[in-house]
C-alpha cells in the first residue's frame, strides 16, 4: 500500500503548496481518520480519510492526455521565446504533467502528456522500440530506390549505427507515411535528406496503438481512453 507524507498528501490533493500545507497542518486544520494531526511527516495511506477545514482531500489519479500540437509550439514545460504545449492546457491539469515523446517546433500532430513516469518511459525508452508514424510532405516525388533504402535502414551523418528499418507507405508522389521505432535528433528530416529528398511538412499521426483523434483540431486535447492507456505495454 502506498504511504505518503501528510504535507505532500495535502499539497497533491489541494491547491496549497507544500509550504502552505505544512502551515495548515500546524494550525490544526487537517484531520486524519477523524483526528487532528499536527505532524507534517505523518505517513498516510491512499485509503485514509484526510480532511482540510472539514473538506475531504483525495489525491487525483494519474493523467493521460493527447494533444494536437500546432506548428510554432515547443514541446517543453517552459520557454522564454515560444508558446509551449502546456500553455494550451488549463492550469488545473498542469501539476506534474510532462511530455512523452517531443516534437520539433515546426512539426504538428500527436503529442502525449502524462503524470505517469513509468508509462511515458515505455514510450520514450530506446529499448522498447515504440513505433511512431508520421505523414511526411516532401519537396520531390519519392522514388523506389529511396523507399528501399528507408526500409533497409539508412546511415546518417555522425551516427555510429544505421537507422533501424522504417515502414514506408506512399500516399501521393510527394506524401508518405513513415513509421520509425527510434527517436534520434531530427530523425525523419535527416532520413529523407540521406536519400536525397527534403521534408516540407511533418505531422505525427500515431504513437504505438494510439492514433491522433480526427475530431481534434490544432491546439485541442482530450483524455486518453482506458484502452489507449493500456495499449502502452
N, C-alpha and C positions, 0 to 999 in steps of 0.2 A: 504493500500500500504506500502510495506517495505521501511523504510528510513535507510540509512547507513551513518555514518560519512565519510567525504571525504577522510581523510587519510586512513581509513580502506578500503574504496572502491578501492583506488589506490593499496593498498597492496594486496587485494584479486584478482585484475584483471591484475596485472603486476608482474614481478619478484622482484620488490622492497620490502624491508622490511618496516614495519610501520615507523621506524625512517627515512629511505630513502624517503618514500612517503611524510613525513612532510617537509623534506628539499626541495623536488621538488615543493611542493605547495608554500612554502615561496619564492622560486626562480621564481615564476610566470610561471612555466612550465605547469600548469594544468588549463584547461578551463572547465567550466560547462555551458552547453547550449550556447556556443559561447563567454562567458565572462571569463576573467581571474579571478580566485578565489584564494585568499591567506589565507583564514581562514580554518585551518585544521579540525575544528569541524563542518563545514557546513554540514547539512543533505541533502543528495541527494537521489532521488528515483531510483528504478530499471529501470525506463523508461527515466532517464535523459541522455543527451548527454555529456559524460565526455571524455576528451582527455588529453593525456600526450605527450608533444612535438608534438602536432598535430595528434597523432595516437589515434584512438578510444579505449576506455577501456570498457570491458564488464566482469562482474563477471560471471565465469563459473557456470553452473548448478550443482546440486548435482551429485556425482559419486556413482555408484553401480557396484561392480566387484565380479566375482567369481574367486577363485584361487585354483588350485590343490596343496595342501600343501604336500611337500615330508617329509619323516622322517628326523629327525635331525634339523629341522627348528622350531623355537619357535614362538608362536602366541603372539608377542609383537612388540611394535614400536621400542624398543631399547633393546639390550642385549650385555653385555661385553664379553660373552663367546661363544655364538652361533649365526649363521645367523638367521635373523628374516624374517617373512613373507613379511614385507615391503621392505627388501633388494632384493626381487625377482621382484620388480616393478620399472619402470623407474622413475627417480626423479621428472619429471613434474607431476606425478599423486599423489604425496605423501601429498600435502598440505591438512591438516585437515582430512586425511583418518584414519579410525580406524577399528578395527576388531569386527564383530558382531557374537560372539559365538566362543570361542577359542578352540583349540585342544592341547592335550599333545604333547611334543616334538617328541615322537615316533609314534604318530597317524597320518595317512595320510588322504588325501581326501579333501572334500569340505570345503572351508573357504570363508566366505562372508566379504567384506570390503566396507565401505561406508563413505561419509561425512555427511550423514543424521542421526542425533542422534535420532530423533523420530522413524524413520524406524527401526534402529537397536534395539531400546528399545522393539519394538513389537516382535522381535526375541528372545531377551535375558530375558525379564521380566518373572519371575516365574508365574505371574498371567495369562499370555497369554497362557501358555502351548503349545508353538510351538513345533511340533514334529520333532525329528531328527532321521534319520535311519542310522545305521552302519552295515557294513559287518564285522563279528567277526570270526576270526580263533581261534579255541580252542585247548587246549592240549589233551583233551579227548572227545570222542563222547558224544554228549548231549543226556540225557535220558528224557523220558516223565515226570517223577516227577520234574525234574529241569525246563522243559518247563512250566509246570503247575504253579510252584512257581513263575517264572518270570512273567507269565501272570496274576497272582493274586496280585503281589506286595510283593517283598521280604523285609525283615528287614536287615538293615546294622548296623554294629557295631558303636556305639556312635552317632547314628541318633535317634532323638526323635520320628519320624514317619516312617512307612514303605514307600518304594518307590511306586510311582504310578504304576498301572499295565502297563506292557510293551507288545508290539506286537512281536511275535516270528515267523519267517519263517525259516524252516530248508532247507538249500540248499544242504548240504552234512553232513555226520555224525559229522564232526568237523567244519563245517562252517554254520553260521546262519546269518540272518538279524534281527537286534534288533532295535525296534522303541521305543523311550522314549520321555517323554514330560517334563523332568526336566534337570537340569544341575549341579547336585551335584558333589563335588570333586571326580575325578577318578570314576565316577558313574558306567560306564559299567564294568570296571575291578572289582570293588567291588561287583556288582550284580552277576557276574559269579563266583566270589570267594565264595559268600554267598550260592551258590547252588553246591559247591564242584568242580568247574572247574577253569581253568586258561586261560586268554586271551593271545594268542601268537602274534596276529596281529589285529589291529583295523583300520578301514577305513570308514570314513563318506561319504555316498553317497547321502544324501538328507537332506535338511532343509525345513520344510514346504512343499510347492509345487515345490521348486527349487532343481533340481537334478544336480549332477556333470556332466558336459558335457563330453561325452565319447571321444570327439575329443581332449580334453586337456590332455597333458602329465604332469608328475610331474614338478612343478615349473612354469607351464604355467597359463595364466589367460585370461579372456575376460570380456567385459562389460555385465551386465545383460540386457536381453530384457525388453521392457516395460511390457510385460505380466508377466515376472518373478518378476519385481519390484512391480507391482500391486497385485500380489498374496499374499504379506505380508500385511494383513489387520489389 
